[in-house]
Amino acid sequence: MALIELKDVSKLYGFGDATNVALDEVTLTIEKGECVAVMGPSGCGKSTLMNVIGLLDHPSHGDYYLNGRRSARLGSSQRAKLRRDKIGFIFQSFNLLGRLTAIDNVALPLLYKGKSPLARHKIARAMLERVGLHDRTYYYPHQLSGGQTQCVAIARALVNDPEIIIADEPTGNLDTESSRLVMELLAEIHKSGNTVLFVTHNPELTRYATRVMYMQDGMIKHDEQKPLGVVGRYAHTVIYGEPESHEDDDIAGVSALMKARERNEPAEKPARKTTKRRKTTKKRGGTK
């Protein structure tokens, strides 16, 4: 049984002539343990898809099954409990509370779970250590760098030990070094057994995924499985207009270079003859 399954799911906003189709009959299956990168231009439905999968929004048409349970049959309290216990959210804008320290922000979801203050503090501290921020426990968000702030947000998403991590542009507001830090952390989370879905505009970040989906006009236009550490070939082509270079391409390039050299070799022979003539001329000059 698939962890996530969408069958002809559509999401519409507005009414009549002002209707906007955010998702257009999307059919999708995601197995437990996958790391899925979702790409596409702005307004193509990426965030809407994440909101539906994360039970933050309802499909207008079609069926969504989470662990075999049909979302349409879940009450509001059941959906809230699933979001709290099974799904961790990471947002582009971090969404930390500025008046709370790092450890208090991380511990907040445990408060709604009914954990005691001592248990909340212990678990939250362990999560901050996991993301490498044990020395920033009592810092406020404004005292942290962008990468550190996102790591606190990741620790908060992990604090309830969710099955699914949904990250909507987690590196969108970060520099290159901080982006690498956050993605390496998500890679570790994936290796530990979590199912990770992340939205990105950067094809280079698809290296961290085992699967890449490209969306356009509310539909999934391309869906490819790939090994970790490799840029998604279709994503690279769409963004840069040329396919990623692979070993076969390198071999073909070397072969073409060798053929070109073979074609050019005859052109070098006249130059050798000219050199010989010069030597002969010098000998004749010496005889005179």
PyMOL commands that set and color helices and strands:
alter all, ss='L'
color gray80, all
select helices_A, chain A and resi 16-18+46-53+71-73+76-86+102-112+117-130+134-136+141-143+146-158+176-191+203-208+233-240+247-287
alter helices_A, ss='H'
color red, helices_A
select strands_A, chain A and resi 4-13+20-30+35-39+61-66+69-70+87-91+164-168+195-199+211-216+219-225
alter strands_A, ss='S'
color yellow, strands_A
deselect
rebuild
show_as cartoon
